[in-house]
Amino acid sequence: MISIIVPVYNVEKYLDRCVQSILIQSFKRFELILVNDGSTDNSFEICQKYRKKDSRVILISQENKGLSAARNTGLNNAHGDYICFIDSDDFIEKDYLKLLLNNLKSNNADISICEYFLSNEKGKKYSIVKFNEPKNISILSGKNTFNYFYEDNYVPNVVAWNKLYKASLFKELRYKEGYYFEDEFIARPLFYAAKRVSFLREPLYNYVQRSGSIMNSAWNLKKYEDRQLMYEERIDYFKSNDRRLYKLAVQQYKNWIIGIDYENCNNLDKLYLSKLQKEYRKYFGIRISNTPKAVLKDLLGALNIRSISKLKSIL
């Protein structure tokens, strides 16, 4: 059986489409765990409607604690041998569960991953996000998968959705509560626990891009601090495990520092910007390239991240 976990928070406009896409799946042996995370619109009533209609639907309601806590509640109440997460404003293709499960079983994998569609709020597909790499490879170890994602700064790849997991992977793992970028904090231990990851080169998930989502909400200081913590955890891990990826982690961190200052120097607290300047200087000289341009960029950044952010277009 598959346990499908859907955190729900103020998504009355999209929830019917999401739940209906699950209930019409060609694979029928699943439980759908709807975790109402303190919604203030009609989301709870919509959840109740489906709980009454279909015995596979389990409804859990809690005070608003955030996405990570809602996912953890789902995990704590899951009974399946496999786990999948679906965001409540997204929807899936009819064979999503069947094909991901077949892919996982036929390749003796712990995680099965598919490509996905980008859709607008009305559900119209306008693009496909495909696996660029690894070319002609359908199976990797969990560690190599994480490293492959990481090479490209991996933000789009470590999302909880578009994947089917063996439930045993979550025996000792839970999402980090109270933080943004929750998927990235759990990604390394989750993928490192997987012996085999299988790639399904077919788009089966519909990721809906909408203005009111967490992903597209306005940035605030907490988001910057959580992103900084994410980079620091990357750096700390690779420092003693992989020198090349350590340098890459440092470079990505410094690039991020320059980027956010360039875009937000008038909106961020001066003390926080001063802290970021110290962070940049801490890693001065650690870079993935030693070309004259890279050395100059690193030197200017160490002197003043504001000055280099203004020169970003030519560097």
N, C-alpha and C positions, 0 to 999 in steps of 0.2 A: 504493500500500500504506500501511496505517496501522501505526505502531509504538505498541503499548500498553505502558506502563511501570508495573509494579506493585512498589513497594518492599515487602519482606516482613521483618517482625520479630516473632517470638513471637505468631503469630496462628493457631495450629493449629485453634482452635475455629471460625474464620470463613473460612479460606483455601479450602476446597473450594467453598463457596457462591460466593465471589468468582470463582474461576477457571472454574467451570462456567458462570456467567452470561456469561463472555467467550467461551468455546469454542462456545456454542450461538448466537452472534450470527447474525442473518440476513445480515449482510455478512461475507464469508469471507476477504477478502484482507487479512490482518493478520499481524503477528508479535507474540507476547506475550513481553515481556522481564520475567522474574521476577528481581528482585535480592534475594537472601537476604542481609540485612544482619546477619550474625552471630547468627542465631536460636539459642536454647538449648533450644527445645522441639522438636516434630516438624515444624515448618514446612518445613525443608529436605527431609525425606523426602517430604512431600506435593508439594513442587515437583518433585522427581525423578520421582514417579509420573506427573505430567502431561507432563513432558519426554519420557518414554518412550512415552506414549500418542499425542502429537500433535506432528508435525514443526514446527508453527508456534511451539512453545514453546521459548524460549531461557532457560537457567538460568545465572545468574552468582552466584557466592558470594564474599563479602568479609567482612573483619572489621567489627565494628559501628562505623559511622562516623556514623550518624544519617540522618534522612529526606532531607535535602538532598543528602548525598553519594550516597545510593542512587539518587535521581532523576538526579543527574549521571552516575552510572555507566550508567544506562539510556540517557540522551541520547548518551553517548559511543559506545554500541554500537547505536544505532538506525539502520535502513536505509530507513525509510519516508519518504514525501513528507509525511506528516501524523503528528502526535504527540498522544497522549492519556495522561493519568495517571489511574490508578484506585487508591484506597487499598485495602489488602488485607483490610480488615474490611468493606468496602462491596460492593455488587453493582449490576449494571446491567440495564435492561430489554432485551428481545431485539432491538429495533430501534435501540438506542442509537447504534451506529456508523453505520448506514445513514442515519438521519435527520439526525444531526449533519453527516455528510459531504454529503448532499444540500442541506442548508441552507447550508453553506459554499460549495459550488460554484454553486448557483443564484443566490446573492447576491454572487458574486465576492469573498468575504470572506477574511480571514486568520485569524480566530478565530470559531468557532461555539459559542454558549453555550445550554444548556438549563436549564429549571427542574428541581427535584429533590424527591424524597420524603425526609421524616425517618422513619427506621425504628428499631425497637428491636432488641435483640441477637438476637432470634429471627427478625428479618426482617419483622415486621409493620409495615406503613405506618400512620402515625398523623397525618401532616400533609404539606402541600405548600408548599414555599417558592417563591413566584412573584415575577416581576418587578413591583414596584410602579410603577416608572418605567423608561424613558420610555414613557408611554402612547401606544398606537397607532403606535409607532415600532419597526421591526424591524431597522434598520441604523443604526449610528453610526460615526464615525471612532474609531480606537483611543484618541486623546486625549480625546475627548468621553465615551467609555465609562468611562475611568479617572476622569474628573472627576465623572461621574454616580455611580459607585460611591463616590467619595471624599466626596461631599456627605453621605452617610449613615454616615460613618466606615467604610464599606465592608468591614468585617472578613468578613462572610459571603460577599462577592461575589468576592473575589480568590483563592479557593482554586484549586488546580491542577486539581482534578477538575471534572466537569460541563462540560468544554470540549474542543473539538478545535482544534488549532493547525496552521498550516502549519509544517513542520519548519524552514523557512528563518528563522523568527523566533528560533530558538535557535542560529543560526550563531555569534553572538558572545556569547550569554547563557548563564549557568549559575546554579544556585541558590547562595545564600550559605551556605557550610558552617559548622557550629558555632554556629548561632543558632536560637532559637525564632522563630516567625512568619515562616518562610522564604518563604511565599507573598507576603507583603506587601512584602518587600524587593525581589522581582523584578517586582512588579506594574507599577510605573510604566514602567520601560524596556521591558517586554514589550508592554504595551498601546500605548505611544507608537510602537513599531516597527510596529504593525498599522495599515494604512490603513483597513480596514473590519472591523467586528465585527457579526456577525449574531445576533439573538436568536431562539431557538426557544421559543415559549411552550407547552411541553409537558414534564411531568416524566418524565425518562428515567433518572435516576441515583438510587440509594438510598444516602443517607448514614446510616450506622448510628451511633447515639449509644451509646457504652458507657463504663463507668466507668474502664477501664484504658487508654484511648487517650491519646495525647499531648495532644490538645485539652482533655481533662477531667482531666488529672493535676494534682497539687497544685502550687501556685505556690511558687517559690523566688526567691532574690535574682537569679539569672541570668535568669529570665523577666522580672523587673521591669526589669533593666538592658537587656535586648534590646528590650522594649516601649518603653522610653525612647529608645533609639537609633532605633527605627522612627519615633517622633514627631519626633525631631530631624531626621532625613533628610527627612521631609515638609516641615517648616518651612523648612529650608535651600533646598529646591528651589523652593517657591512664593514665597519671599521676593523672588526676582528675576524671577518669571514671571507671577504672578497675585496682585494685592494682596488681592482678596476671599478667595481660597482660602488665602492666607497667614494672614489673620486667623482664618479657620475652623480652620486647622491649629493655631494657637496656642491657640485656645479649647478645642479637643479635648484638647490636651496638658494644659492647666491643669485641665480637668474630670477628666481621668484622674488627675492628681496628687492632687486632692482626694478622688477616689473610693477610690484604693488606701490612702490614709492613714486614711480613715474605717473601712475594713474591716480594716486590718492594722496599725494603729499600735502594737499591743502585740507584733507578731511581726517587725517589720522593724528592722534595725540603725539605731541612733540617728544614726550618721554618714550613712547613706543618706537618712534622713528630712531631715536638715539640708541635704543636697545638693539634695533635691527642693524644699525651702523656697527655696533660692537660685535654683533654676530658675524657680519661680513668680514670684519678684520680678523676675527678668530680663525677663519678658514682661508685667509690670504695665502696665496702660493699653491694651494691645492686645486688643481684644474685638470681637465682631461686633454687639453691641448696646450702646447707651448709655442704656438705661432706668435709672431710679434703683435698681431692684433689681439690675440687672447691675453697675452701678458699685459699689454697696455690697458685693456678693459679691466683686468683684475686689479691693476695698480690704481686706476682711477676710482674704481669701486671702493677700494680700501681707504682712499683719501676722503671721498665724499660720495655717497650713493645718490645724492640728488644731482650732482654734476654729471655722473655717468648716465643717469636716467634721462637727462635732457639730451645726451648725445647718443641715446640708444639707437636711433634710426640710422646712424652712420657707423656704429660699432656692431 
